Amino acid sequence: MKHSRLFKSAISVLAGTVILSCSASAALADDEVTLTIAARGGSHVDVINAVKDKFEKENNCTIKILGLENASLKQKVSLDSRNEEGAFDLVMLDDPWIPEFAAGGLLLNLTQNGYKDDPDFVTTSLAVCKEPYATGDTYALPFAGNVTLLFYNAGVLDKVGAKVPDNWQDVLTVSQKVKDQGLLGYLVRGQQGNPIVGDYLPILWAMGGDVFDKDMKNVTVNSQIAKDALALYIELYKTGANYDKNDLVASVSKGKAAMSLGWPSWFISGSDSLANYAVIPGKKDASSPEYSAGVIGNWMMGVTANTTHKDLAVKLLQYLTSAEVQISAADKGAVPTRTSVFNNADLNAKYPFYQVLLKGTEKSKVRPRTPLWGEIENVYGIELSNALTGQKSIDDALNDAKAAIEEVIAR
């Protein structure tokens, strides 16, 4: 992939971010600064609001939070990154953005600025904060844990005498039995682009396939493994339906459907869950080798390269990703990224899904690490959807996906 292409993508992708900004405030005392946080809206803002007072008092500063949706956040951060002195000091980002942010010089290199990795972070969560992935310098820290899980309705499985499947062939078998009982078996999220790619990748990965080869040199979306994985995905769809997020969640939660994949926040609210949950199966059938299959989607936070308050911003970053904060803000929606917090006895009693989420995170897999992932995901998802809806054969759709991905890379 061409370096100029990567850099241009890095500048253009910044649109979905939680941001912290530190700028001098004329209205305050000379030694006091204002830290403005541009955050991914929702529970992330609630978490920061819940813990910011302590940091403000101890560091003589004021923290302001700007909660925005993904597209608006990326746009604002991208534009601000071109300024010599940034309006934002910290930015929250999804893990696929790290290659773009790092290549574009948008984030402070924490390793080069003296940061030493904390082994308390779950290994897979810290790995996505590095560029190159897992082995390079650290550009961000894990702020909020997230990984796709298998969600199921225990009552529906009981009706067909089934236990929670641990391989994809059994998922299909159970789903077919549920369909025979007049209910929906397995629900897919097959809309073009990000939805279907995130829904299909765990099956591809569980069968040993991937989007690229291990060296990221060749596109492998039309391999025989990929064709078999897509065929299985379509068979699963035939036992259920193709729903958007809201209908999918409602159907599994209310016992109208047996199973689906999803992000924890869809089904889990506070200490209550609308469905049961399990780690995504990592193998094709009972005798197959097991692979990591859940999609990791941690929200991370980094310091902007053009901050005017580097030291204080780094200090705030470490505070907001600390075990102390993750424990104290758990009731505000903070999801752990630290092993010690996942294993906290009091929190486990209140949030029983923690151990499943920890295991899922430990067995997770990162999406292809390329600044072009957003564009690749889009063209890939179009062709997967074409196969799911019968507009193209599996062979034609995956061959066309390969060609489209290679075109994105070659531009």
Contacts in CASP RR format, 6 or more apart in sequence:
PFRMAT RR
TARGET T0000
AUTHOR 0000-0000-0000
METHOD contacts of the structure
MODEL  1
MKHSRLFKSAISVLAGTVILSCSASAALADDEVTLTIAARGGSHVDVINA
VKDKFEKENNCTIKILGLENASLKQKVSLDSRNEEGAFDLVMLDDPWIPE
FAAGGLLLNLTQNGYKDDPDFVTTSLAVCKEPYATGDTYALPFAGNVTLL
FYNAGVLDKVGAKVPDNWQDVLTVSQKVKDQGLLGYLVRGQQGNPIVGDY
LPILWAMGGDVFDKDMKNVTVNSQIAKDALALYIELYKTGANYDKNDLVA
SVSKGKAAMSLGWPSWFISGSDSLANYAVIPGKKDASSPEYSAGVIGNWM
MGVTANTTHKDLAVKLLQYLTSAEVQISAADKGAVPTRTSVFNNADLNAK
YPFYQVLLKGTEKSKVRPRTPLWGEIENVYGIELSNALTGQKSIDDALND
AKAAIEEVIAR
1 370 0 8 1.000
1 372 0 8 1.000
1 409 0 8 1.000
3 103 0 8 1.000
5 371 0 8 1.000
5 372 0 8 1.000
5 409 0 8 1.000
5 411 0 8 1.000
6 99 0 8 1.000
6 100 0 8 1.000
6 103 0 8 1.000
6 370 0 8 1.000
6 371 0 8 1.000
6 372 0 8 1.000
7 103 0 8 1.000
7 104 0 8 1.000
7 371 0 8 1.000
9 100 0 8 1.000
9 103 0 8 1.000
9 371 0 8 1.000
9 372 0 8 1.000
9 375 0 8 1.000
10 99 0 8 1.000
10 100 0 8 1.000
10 101 0 8 1.000
10 102 0 8 1.000
10 103 0 8 1.000
10 104 0 8 1.000
10 105 0 8 1.000
10 106 0 8 1.000
10 371 0 8 1.000
11 78 0 8 1.000
11 81 0 8 1.000
11 100 0 8 1.000
11 104 0 8 1.000
11 106 0 8 1.000
12 78 0 8 1.000
13 74 0 8 1.000
13 78 0 8 1.000
13 97 0 8 1.000
13 100 0 8 1.000
13 101 0 8 1.000
13 371 0 8 1.000
13 374 0 8 1.000
14 73 0 8 1.000
14 74 0 8 1.000
14 75 0 8 1.000
14 77 0 8 1.000
14 78 0 8 1.000
14 81 0 8 1.000
14 91 0 8 1.000
14 97 0 8 1.000
14 100 0 8 1.000
14 101 0 8 1.000
14 106 0 8 1.000
15 70 0 8 1.000
15 71 0 8 1.000
15 72 0 8 1.000
15 73 0 8 1.000
15 74 0 8 1.000
15 75 0 8 1.000
15 77 0 8 1.000
15 78 0 8 1.000
16 40 0 8 1.000
16 68 0 8 1.000
16 69 0 8 1.000
16 70 0 8 1.000
16 71 0 8 1.000
16 72 0 8 1.000
16 73 0 8 1.000
16 74 0 8 1.000
16 77 0 8 1.000
16 93 0 8 1.000
16 94 0 8 1.000
16 97 0 8 1.000
17 38 0 8 1.000
17 40 0 8 1.000
17 68 0 8 1.000
17 70 0 8 1.000
17 73 0 8 1.000
17 74 0 8 1.000
17 77 0 8 1.000
17 91 0 8 1.000
17 92 0 8 1.000
17 93 0 8 1.000
17 97 0 8 1.000
18 37 0 8 1.000
18 38 0 8 1.000
18 39 0 8 1.000
18 40 0 8 1.000
18 41 0 8 1.000
18 44 0 8 1.000
18 67 0 8 1.000
18 73 0 8 1.000
18 90 0 8 1.000
18 91 0 8 1.000
18 92 0 8 1.000
18 93 0 8 1.000
18 143 0 8 1.000
18 299 0 8 1.000
18 301 0 8 1.000
19 36 0 8 1.000
19 37 0 8 1.000
19 38 0 8 1.000
19 39 0 8 1.000
19 66 0 8 1.000
19 73 0 8 1.000
19 76 0 8 1.000
19 77 0 8 1.000
19 88 0 8 1.000
19 90 0 8 1.000
19 91 0 8 1.000
19 92 0 8 1.000
19 304 0 8 1.000
20 35 0 8 1.000
20 36 0 8 1.000
20 37 0 8 1.000
20 38 0 8 1.000
20 39 0 8 1.000
20 63 0 8 1.000
20 88 0 8 1.000
20 89 0 8 1.000
20 90 0 8 1.000
20 91 0 8 1.000
20 92 0 8 1.000
20 301 0 8 1.000
20 313 0 8 1.000
20 316 0 8 1.000
20 317 0 8 1.000
21 35 0 8 1.000
21 36 0 8 1.000
21 37 0 8 1.000
21 38 0 8 1.000
21 64 0 8 1.000
21 66 0 8 1.000
21 86 0 8 1.000
21 87 0 8 1.000
21 88 0 8 1.000
21 89 0 8 1.000
21 90 0 8 1.000
21 304 0 8 1.000
21 307 0 8 1.000
22 33 0 8 1.000
22 34 0 8 1.000
22 35 0 8 1.000
22 36 0 8 1.000
22 61 0 8 1.000
22 89 0 8 1.000
22 90 0 8 1.000
22 307 0 8 1.000
22 308 0 8 1.000
22 309 0 8 1.000
22 312 0 8 1.000
22 313 0 8 1.000
22 316 0 8 1.000
23 33 0 8 1.000
23 34 0 8 1.000
23 36 0 8 1.000
23 86 0 8 1.000
23 87 0 8 1.000
23 89 0 8 1.000
23 308 0 8 1.000
23 309 0 8 1.000
24 33 0 8 1.000
24 34 0 8 1.000
24 308 0 8 1.000
25 32 0 8 1.000
25 33 0 8 1.000
25 34 0 8 1.000
25 62 0 8 1.000
28 34 0 8 1.000
28 62 0 8 1.000
29 60 0 8 1.000
31 60 0 8 1.000
32 60 0 8 1.000
32 61 0 8 1.000
32 62 0 8 1.000
33 61 0 8 1.000
33 62 0 8 1.000
33 309 0 8 1.000
33 312 0 8 1.000
34 61 0 8 1.000
34 62 0 8 1.000
34 63 0 8 1.000
34 64 0 8 1.000
35 61 0 8 1.000
35 62 0 8 1.000
35 63 0 8 1.000
35 64 0 8 1.000
35 89 0 8 1.000
35 90 0 8 1.000
35 309 0 8 1.000
35 312 0 8 1.000
35 313 0 8 1.000
35 316 0 8 1.000
36 63 0 8 1.000
36 64 0 8 1.000
36 65 0 8 1.000
36 66 0 8 1.000
36 87 0 8 1.000
36 88 0 8 1.000
36 89 0 8 1.000
37 48 0 8 1.000
37 63 0 8 1.000
37 64 0 8 1.000
37 65 0 8 1.000
37 66 0 8 1.000
37 67 0 8 1.000
37 90 0 8 1.000
38 65 0 8 1.000
38 66 0 8 1.000
38 67 0 8 1.000
38 68 0 8 1.000
38 73 0 8 1.000
38 76 0 8 1.000
38 77 0 8 1.000
38 88 0 8 1.000
38 91 0 8 1.000
38 92 0 8 1.000
39 45 0 8 1.000
39 48 0 8 1.000
39 65 0 8 1.000
39 66 0 8 1.000
39 67 0 8 1.000
39 68 0 8 1.000
39 92 0 8 1.000
40 67 0 8 1.000
40 68 0 8 1.000
40 69 0 8 1.000
40 70 0 8 1.000
40 73 0 8 1.000
40 92 0 8 1.000
40 299 0 8 1.000
41 67 0 8 1.000
41 68 0 8 1.000
41 69 0 8 1.000
42 67 0 8 1.000
43 265 0 8 1.000
43 332 0 8 1.000
43 333 0 8 1.000
43 334 0 8 1.000
44 67 0 8 1.000
44 92 0 8 1.000
44 143 0 8 1.000
44 144 0 8 1.000
44 299 0 8 1.000
45 65 0 8 1.000
45 67 0 8 1.000
46 329 0 8 1.000
46 332 0 8 1.000
46 333 0 8 1.000
47 144 0 8 1.000
47 325 0 8 1.000
47 329 0 8 1.000
47 332 0 8 1.000
47 333 0 8 1.000
47 334 0 8 1.000
48 63 0 8 1.000
48 65 0 8 1.000
48 320 0 8 1.000
49 65 0 8 1.000
49 332 0 8 1.000
50 328 0 8 1.000
50 329 0 8 1.000
50 332 0 8 1.000
51 319 0 8 1.000
51 320 0 8 1.000
51 325 0 8 1.000
51 328 0 8 1.000
51 329 0 8 1.000
52 63 0 8 1.000
52 65 0 8 1.000
55 61 0 8 1.000
55 63 0 8 1.000
55 316 0 8 1.000
55 319 0 8 1.000
56 62 0 8 1.000
56 63 0 8 1.000
59 312 0 8 1.000
59 315 0 8 1.000
59 316 0 8 1.000
61 312 0 8 1.000
63 316 0 8 1.000
67 73 0 8 1.000
68 76 0 8 1.000
70 94 0 8 1.000
76 88 0 8 1.000
77 88 0 8 1.000
77 91 0 8 1.000
77 106 0 8 1.000
77 304 0 8 1.000
80 86 0 8 1.000
80 87 0 8 1.000
80 88 0 8 1.000
80 304 0 8 1.000
80 306 0 8 1.000
81 104 0 8 1.000
81 105 0 8 1.000
81 106 0 8 1.000
81 304 0 8 1.000
81 305 0 8 1.000
81 306 0 8 1.000
83 306 0 8 1.000
84 306 0 8 1.000
85 306 0 8 1.000
85 308 0 8 1.000
86 304 0 8 1.000
86 306 0 8 1.000
86 307 0 8 1.000
86 308 0 8 1.000
88 304 0 8 1.000
88 307 0 8 1.000
89 303 0 8 1.000
89 304 0 8 1.000
89 307 0 8 1.000
89 308 0 8 1.000
89 309 0 8 1.000
89 312 0 8 1.000
89 313 0 8 1.000
89 316 0 8 1.000
90 301 0 8 1.000
90 302 0 8 1.000
90 303 0 8 1.000
90 304 0 8 1.000
90 307 0 8 1.000
90 313 0 8 1.000
90 316 0 8 1.000
90 317 0 8 1.000
91 101 0 8 1.000
91 106 0 8 1.000
91 107 0 8 1.000
91 301 0 8 1.000
91 302 0 8 1.000
91 303 0 8 1.000
91 304 0 8 1.000
92 143 0 8 1.000
92 299 0 8 1.000
92 300 0 8 1.000
92 301 0 8 1.000
92 302 0 8 1.000
93 101 0 8 1.000
93 140 0 8 1.000
93 299 0 8 1.000
93 300 0 8 1.000
93 301 0 8 1.000
93 302 0 8 1.000
94 297 0 8 1.000
94 298 0 8 1.000
94 299 0 8 1.000
94 300 0 8 1.000
95 128 0 8 1.000
95 129 0 8 1.000
95 296 0 8 1.000
95 297 0 8 1.000
95 298 0 8 1.000
95 300 0 8 1.000
95 366 0 8 1.000
95 367 0 8 1.000
96 367 0 8 1.000
96 369 0 8 1.000
96 373 0 8 1.000
96 374 0 8 1.000
98 128 0 8 1.000
98 129 0 8 1.000
98 130 0 8 1.000
98 131 0 8 1.000
98 133 0 8 1.000
98 139 0 8 1.000
98 140 0 8 1.000
98 300 0 8 1.000
98 369 0 8 1.000
99 131 0 8 1.000
99 369 0 8 1.000
99 370 0 8 1.000
99 371 0 8 1.000
99 373 0 8 1.000
100 106 0 8 1.000
100 371 0 8 1.000
101 107 0 8 1.000
101 139 0 8 1.000
101 140 0 8 1.000
102 109 0 8 1.000
102 131 0 8 1.000
102 139 0 8 1.000
103 131 0 8 1.000
103 371 0 8 1.000
105 305 0 8 1.000
106 304 0 8 1.000
106 305 0 8 1.000
107 139 0 8 1.000
107 140 0 8 1.000
107 302 0 8 1.000
107 303 0 8 1.000
107 304 0 8 1.000
107 305 0 8 1.000
108 139 0 8 1.000
108 302 0 8 1.000
108 303 0 8 1.000
108 304 0 8 1.000
108 305 0 8 1.000
108 307 0 8 1.000
108 310 0 8 1.000
108 313 0 8 1.000
108 314 0 8 1.000
109 137 0 8 1.000
109 138 0 8 1.000
109 139 0 8 1.000
110 137 0 8 1.000
110 138 0 8 1.000
110 139 0 8 1.000
110 140 0 8 1.000
110 141 0 8 1.000
110 302 0 8 1.000
110 303 0 8 1.000
110 314 0 8 1.000
111 136 0 8 1.000
111 137 0 8 1.000
111 138 0 8 1.000
112 137 0 8 1.000
113 310 0 8 1.000
113 314 0 8 1.000
115 138 0 8 1.000
115 314 0 8 1.000
117 126 0 8 1.000
117 138 0 8 1.000
118 126 0 8 1.000
118 338 0 8 1.000
120 323 0 8 1.000
120 338 0 8 1.000
120 339 0 8 1.000
120 340 0 8 1.000
121 141 0 8 1.000
121 142 0 8 1.000
121 337 0 8 1.000
121 338 0 8 1.000
121 339 0 8 1.000
122 142 0 8 1.000
122 337 0 8 1.000
122 338 0 8 1.000
122 339 0 8 1.000
122 342 0 8 1.000
122 358 0 8 1.000
122 361 0 8 1.000
122 362 0 8 1.000
123 362 0 8 1.000
124 296 0 8 1.000
124 361 0 8 1.000
124 362 0 8 1.000
124 364 0 8 1.000
124 366 0 8 1.000
125 142 0 8 1.000
125 145 0 8 1.000
125 296 0 8 1.000
125 298 0 8 1.000
125 337 0 8 1.000
125 361 0 8 1.000
126 138 0 8 1.000
126 141 0 8 1.000
126 142 0 8 1.000
127 133 0 8 1.000
127 134 0 8 1.000
127 366 0 8 1.000
128 142 0 8 1.000
128 296 0 8 1.000
128 297 0 8 1.000
128 298 0 8 1.000
128 300 0 8 1.000
128 366 0 8 1.000
129 138 0 8 1.000
129 139 0 8 1.000
129 140 0 8 1.000
129 141 0 8 1.000
129 142 0 8 1.000
129 300 0 8 1.000
130 136 0 8 1.000
130 137 0 8 1.000
130 138 0 8 1.000
130 139 0 8 1.000
131 137 0 8 1.000
131 139 0 8 1.000
131 369 0 8 1.000
132 369 0 8 1.000
133 366 0 8 1.000
133 369 0 8 1.000
139 302 0 8 1.000
140 300 0 8 1.000
140 301 0 8 1.000
140 302 0 8 1.000
141 300 0 8 1.000
141 301 0 8 1.000
141 302 0 8 1.000
141 317 0 8 1.000
141 318 0 8 1.000
141 321 0 8 1.000
142 298 0 8 1.000
142 299 0 8 1.000
142 300 0 8 1.000
142 321 0 8 1.000
142 337 0 8 1.000
143 298 0 8 1.000
143 299 0 8 1.000
143 300 0 8 1.000
143 301 0 8 1.000
143 320 0 8 1.000
143 321 0 8 1.000
143 337 0 8 1.000
144 298 0 8 1.000
144 299 0 8 1.000
144 334 0 8 1.000
144 335 0 8 1.000
144 337 0 8 1.000
145 297 0 8 1.000
145 298 0 8 1.000
145 299 0 8 1.000
145 335 0 8 1.000
145 336 0 8 1.000
145 337 0 8 1.000
145 357 0 8 1.000
145 361 0 8 1.000
146 263 0 8 1.000
146 264 0 8 1.000
146 265 0 8 1.000
146 296 0 8 1.000
146 297 0 8 1.000
146 298 0 8 1.000
146 299 0 8 1.000
146 335 0 8 1.000
147 263 0 8 1.000
147 264 0 8 1.000
147 294 0 8 1.000
147 295 0 8 1.000
147 296 0 8 1.000
147 297 0 8 1.000
147 298 0 8 1.000
147 357 0 8 1.000
147 360 0 8 1.000
147 361 0 8 1.000
147 364 0 8 1.000
148 198 0 8 1.000
148 202 0 8 1.000
148 261 0 8 1.000
148 262 0 8 1.000
148 263 0 8 1.000
148 280 0 8 1.000
148 294 0 8 1.000
148 295 0 8 1.000
148 297 0 8 1.000
149 261 0 8 1.000
149 262 0 8 1.000
149 263 0 8 1.000
149 264 0 8 1.000
149 277 0 8 1.000
149 278 0 8 1.000
149 279 0 8 1.000
149 280 0 8 1.000
149 294 0 8 1.000
149 356 0 8 1.000
149 357 0 8 1.000
149 360 0 8 1.000
150 164 0 8 1.000
150 171 0 8 1.000
150 259 0 8 1.000
150 260 0 8 1.000
150 261 0 8 1.000
150 277 0 8 1.000
150 278 0 8 1.000
150 279 0 8 1.000
150 280 0 8 1.000
150 281 0 8 1.000
151 252 0 8 1.000
151 259 0 8 1.000
151 260 0 8 1.000
151 261 0 8 1.000
151 262 0 8 1.000
151 266 0 8 1.000
151 267 0 8 1.000
151 275 0 8 1.000
151 276 0 8 1.000
151 277 0 8 1.000
152 164 0 8 1.000
152 252 0 8 1.000
152 258 0 8 1.000
152 259 0 8 1.000
152 275 0 8 1.000
152 276 0 8 1.000
152 277 0 8 1.000
152 278 0 8 1.000
153 252 0 8 1.000
153 253 0 8 1.000
153 255 0 8 1.000
153 257 0 8 1.000
153 258 0 8 1.000
153 259 0 8 1.000
153 275 0 8 1.000
153 276 0 8 1.000
154 276 0 8 1.000
155 255 0 8 1.000
156 178 0 8 1.000
156 183 0 8 1.000
156 185 0 8 1.000
156 255 0 8 1.000
156 257 0 8 1.000
156 258 0 8 1.000
157 163 0 8 1.000
157 164 0 8 1.000
157 174 0 8 1.000
157 178 0 8 1.000
157 258 0 8 1.000
159 178 0 8 1.000
159 181 0 8 1.000
159 183 0 8 1.000
160 174 0 8 1.000
160 177 0 8 1.000
160 178 0 8 1.000
160 181 0 8 1.000
162 174 0 8 1.000
162 177 0 8 1.000
164 276 0 8 1.000
164 278 0 8 1.000
165 171 0 8 1.000
165 173 0 8 1.000
165 174 0 8 1.000
165 259 0 8 1.000
165 281 0 8 1.000
166 281 0 8 1.000
166 283 0 8 1.000
166 286 0 8 1.000
167 206 0 8 1.000
167 281 0 8 1.000
167 282 0 8 1.000
167 283 0 8 1.000
167 284 0 8 1.000
167 285 0 8 1.000
167 286 0 8 1.000
167 288 0 8 1.000
168 203 0 8 1.000
168 206 0 8 1.000
168 207 0 8 1.000
168 232 0 8 1.000
168 281 0 8 1.000
168 282 0 8 1.000
168 283 0 8 1.000
168 284 0 8 1.000
168 285 0 8 1.000
169 284 0 8 1.000
169 285 0 8 1.000
169 286 0 8 1.000
170 281 0 8 1.000
170 285 0 8 1.000
170 286 0 8 1.000
171 186 0 8 1.000
171 236 0 8 1.000
171 259 0 8 1.000
171 281 0 8 1.000
172 186 0 8 1.000
172 232 0 8 1.000
172 235 0 8 1.000
172 236 0 8 1.000
172 239 0 8 1.000
174 185 0 8 1.000
174 258 0 8 1.000
174 259 0 8 1.000
175 185 0 8 1.000
175 186 0 8 1.000
175 236 0 8 1.000
175 239 0 8 1.000
175 240 0 8 1.000
175 258 0 8 1.000
175 259 0 8 1.000
176 185 0 8 1.000
176 239 0 8 1.000
178 184 0 8 1.000
178 185 0 8 1.000
178 239 0 8 1.000
178 257 0 8 1.000
178 258 0 8 1.000
179 185 0 8 1.000
179 239 0 8 1.000
179 240 0 8 1.000
183 255 0 8 1.000
183 256 0 8 1.000
183 257 0 8 1.000
183 258 0 8 1.000
184 239 0 8 1.000
184 240 0 8 1.000
184 241 0 8 1.000
184 251 0 8 1.000
184 256 0 8 1.000
184 257 0 8 1.000
184 258 0 8 1.000
185 239 0 8 1.000
185 240 0 8 1.000
185 257 0 8 1.000
185 258 0 8 1.000
185 259 0 8 1.000
186 236 0 8 1.000
186 237 0 8 1.000
186 239 0 8 1.000
186 240 0 8 1.000
186 257 0 8 1.000
186 258 0 8 1.000
186 259 0 8 1.000
186 260 0 8 1.000
187 240 0 8 1.000
187 241 0 8 1.000
187 242 0 8 1.000
187 243 0 8 1.000
187 248 0 8 1.000
187 251 0 8 1.000
187 252 0 8 1.000
187 257 0 8 1.000
187 259 0 8 1.000
187 260 0 8 1.000
188 196 0 8 1.000
188 199 0 8 1.000
188 233 0 8 1.000
188 236 0 8 1.000
188 237 0 8 1.000
188 240 0 8 1.000
188 241 0 8 1.000
188 242 0 8 1.000
188 243 0 8 1.000
188 260 0 8 1.000
188 388 0 8 1.000
189 195 0 8 1.000
189 196 0 8 1.000
189 198 0 8 1.000
189 199 0 8 1.000
189 242 0 8 1.000
189 243 0 8 1.000
189 244 0 8 1.000
189 245 0 8 1.000
189 248 0 8 1.000
189 260 0 8 1.000
189 261 0 8 1.000
189 262 0 8 1.000
190 196 0 8 1.000
190 199 0 8 1.000
190 237 0 8 1.000
190 242 0 8 1.000
190 384 0 8 1.000
190 385 0 8 1.000
190 388 0 8 1.000
191 242 0 8 1.000
191 244 0 8 1.000
191 385 0 8 1.000
192 378 0 8 1.000
192 381 0 8 1.000
192 382 0 8 1.000
192 385 0 8 1.000
193 377 0 8 1.000
193 378 0 8 1.000
193 380 0 8 1.000
193 381 0 8 1.000
193 382 0 8 1.000
193 384 0 8 1.000
193 385 0 8 1.000
194 377 0 8 1.000
194 378 0 8 1.000
194 381 0 8 1.000
195 244 0 8 1.000
195 245 0 8 1.000
196 381 0 8 1.000
196 384 0 8 1.000
196 385 0 8 1.000
196 388 0 8 1.000
197 377 0 8 1.000
197 380 0 8 1.000
197 381 0 8 1.000
197 384 0 8 1.000
198 261 0 8 1.000
198 295 0 8 1.000
199 233 0 8 1.000
199 261 0 8 1.000
200 229 0 8 1.000
200 230 0 8 1.000
200 233 0 8 1.000
200 384 0 8 1.000
201 211 0 8 1.000
201 295 0 8 1.000
201 365 0 8 1.000
201 367 0 8 1.000
202 261 0 8 1.000
202 280 0 8 1.000
202 282 0 8 1.000
202 293 0 8 1.000
202 294 0 8 1.000
202 295 0 8 1.000
203 229 0 8 1.000
203 232 0 8 1.000
203 233 0 8 1.000
203 293 0 8 1.000
204 210 0 8 1.000
204 211 0 8 1.000
204 225 0 8 1.000
204 226 0 8 1.000
204 229 0 8 1.000
204 230 0 8 1.000
205 282 0 8 1.000
205 291 0 8 1.000
205 292 0 8 1.000
205 293 0 8 1.000
205 294 0 8 1.000
205 365 0 8 1.000
206 229 0 8 1.000
206 280 0 8 1.000
206 281 0 8 1.000
206 282 0 8 1.000
206 283 0 8 1.000
206 284 0 8 1.000
206 291 0 8 1.000
206 293 0 8 1.000
207 225 0 8 1.000
207 228 0 8 1.000
207 229 0 8 1.000
207 232 0 8 1.000
207 284 0 8 1.000
207 288 0 8 1.000
207 291 0 8 1.000
208 225 0 8 1.000
208 289 0 8 1.000
208 291 0 8 1.000
209 220 0 8 1.000
209 223 0 8 1.000
209 225 0 8 1.000
209 226 0 8 1.000
209 229 0 8 1.000
210 220 0 8 1.000
210 368 0 8 1.000
211 219 0 8 1.000
211 220 0 8 1.000
211 221 0 8 1.000
211 368 0 8 1.000
211 376 0 8 1.000
211 380 0 8 1.000
211 405 0 8 1.000
212 218 0 8 1.000
212 219 0 8 1.000
212 220 0 8 1.000
212 368 0 8 1.000
213 220 0 8 1.000
216 368 0 8 1.000
216 369 0 8 1.000
216 370 0 8 1.000
219 402 0 8 1.000
219 405 0 8 1.000
219 406 0 8 1.000
219 409 0 8 1.000
220 226 0 8 1.000
221 380 0 8 1.000
221 398 0 8 1.000
221 401 0 8 1.000
221 402 0 8 1.000
221 405 0 8 1.000
222 395 0 8 1.000
222 398 0 8 1.000
222 399 0 8 1.000
222 401 0 8 1.000
222 402 0 8 1.000
226 398 0 8 1.000
227 394 0 8 1.000
227 395 0 8 1.000
227 398 0 8 1.000
230 384 0 8 1.000
230 387 0 8 1.000
230 394 0 8 1.000
230 397 0 8 1.000
230 398 0 8 1.000
231 394 0 8 1.000
232 284 0 8 1.000
233 388 0 8 1.000
234 387 0 8 1.000
234 388 0 8 1.000
234 394 0 8 1.000
237 388 0 8 1.000
240 257 0 8 1.000
241 251 0 8 1.000
241 257 0 8 1.000
242 388 0 8 1.000
242 389 0 8 1.000
243 251 0 8 1.000
245 266 0 8 1.000
248 257 0 8 1.000
248 260 0 8 1.000
248 262 0 8 1.000
248 266 0 8 1.000
249 266 0 8 1.000
249 267 0 8 1.000
249 274 0 8 1.000
249 275 0 8 1.000
250 256 0 8 1.000
251 257 0 8 1.000
251 260 0 8 1.000
252 258 0 8 1.000
252 259 0 8 1.000
252 260 0 8 1.000
252 267 0 8 1.000
252 274 0 8 1.000
252 275 0 8 1.000
253 267 0 8 1.000
253 274 0 8 1.000
253 275 0 8 1.000
261 280 0 8 1.000
263 297 0 8 1.000
264 277 0 8 1.000
264 335 0 8 1.000
264 353 0 8 1.000
264 357 0 8 1.000
265 335 0 8 1.000
267 273 0 8 1.000
267 274 0 8 1.000
267 275 0 8 1.000
267 277 0 8 1.000
268 274 0 8 1.000
268 277 0 8 1.000
268 353 0 8 1.000
270 331 0 8 1.000
270 333 0 8 1.000
270 351 0 8 1.000
271 350 0 8 1.000
271 351 0 8 1.000
273 353 0 8 1.000
277 353 0 8 1.000
277 356 0 8 1.000
278 356 0 8 1.000
279 294 0 8 1.000
279 356 0 8 1.000
279 359 0 8 1.000
279 360 0 8 1.000
279 363 0 8 1.000
280 293 0 8 1.000
280 294 0 8 1.000
280 360 0 8 1.000
280 363 0 8 1.000
281 293 0 8 1.000
282 290 0 8 1.000
282 291 0 8 1.000
282 292 0 8 1.000
282 293 0 8 1.000
282 363 0 8 1.000
283 289 0 8 1.000
283 290 0 8 1.000
283 291 0 8 1.000
291 365 0 8 1.000
292 363 0 8 1.000
292 364 0 8 1.000
292 365 0 8 1.000
293 363 0 8 1.000
293 365 0 8 1.000
294 360 0 8 1.000
294 363 0 8 1.000
294 364 0 8 1.000
294 365 0 8 1.000
295 364 0 8 1.000
295 365 0 8 1.000
295 367 0 8 1.000
296 361 0 8 1.000
296 364 0 8 1.000
296 365 0 8 1.000
296 366 0 8 1.000
296 367 0 8 1.000
297 364 0 8 1.000
298 337 0 8 1.000
298 361 0 8 1.000
301 317 0 8 1.000
301 320 0 8 1.000
301 321 0 8 1.000
302 317 0 8 1.000
303 310 0 8 1.000
303 313 0 8 1.000
303 314 0 8 1.000
303 317 0 8 1.000
304 313 0 8 1.000
307 313 0 8 1.000
319 325 0 8 1.000
321 337 0 8 1.000
323 338 0 8 1.000
323 340 0 8 1.000
323 341 0 8 1.000
325 334 0 8 1.000
326 334 0 8 1.000
326 336 0 8 1.000
326 337 0 8 1.000
326 338 0 8 1.000
326 341 0 8 1.000
327 341 0 8 1.000
327 344 0 8 1.000
327 347 0 8 1.000
330 336 0 8 1.000
330 341 0 8 1.000
330 347 0 8 1.000
330 350 0 8 1.000
330 351 0 8 1.000
335 357 0 8 1.000
336 342 0 8 1.000
336 347 0 8 1.000
336 354 0 8 1.000
336 357 0 8 1.000
336 358 0 8 1.000
339 358 0 8 1.000
341 347 0 8 1.000
342 348 0 8 1.000
342 354 0 8 1.000
342 355 0 8 1.000
342 357 0 8 1.000
342 358 0 8 1.000
343 358 0 8 1.000
347 354 0 8 1.000
348 354 0 8 1.000
348 355 0 8 1.000
367 373 0 8 1.000
367 377 0 8 1.000
368 376 0 8 1.000
370 376 0 8 1.000
372 408 0 8 1.000
372 409 0 8 1.000
375 408 0 8 1.000
376 405 0 8 1.000
376 408 0 8 1.000
376 409 0 8 1.000
379 401 0 8 1.000
379 404 0 8 1.000
379 405 0 8 1.000
379 407 0 8 1.000
379 408 0 8 1.000
380 401 0 8 1.000
380 404 0 8 1.000
380 405 0 8 1.000
381 401 0 8 1.000
382 401 0 8 1.000
382 404 0 8 1.000
383 392 0 8 1.000
383 397 0 8 1.000
383 398 0 8 1.000
383 400 0 8 1.000
383 401 0 8 1.000
383 404 0 8 1.000
384 397 0 8 1.000
384 401 0 8 1.000
386 392 0 8 1.000
386 397 0 8 1.000
386 400 0 8 1.000
387 393 0 8 1.000
387 394 0 8 1.000
387 397 0 8 1.000
387 398 0 8 1.000
392 400 0 8 1.000
END
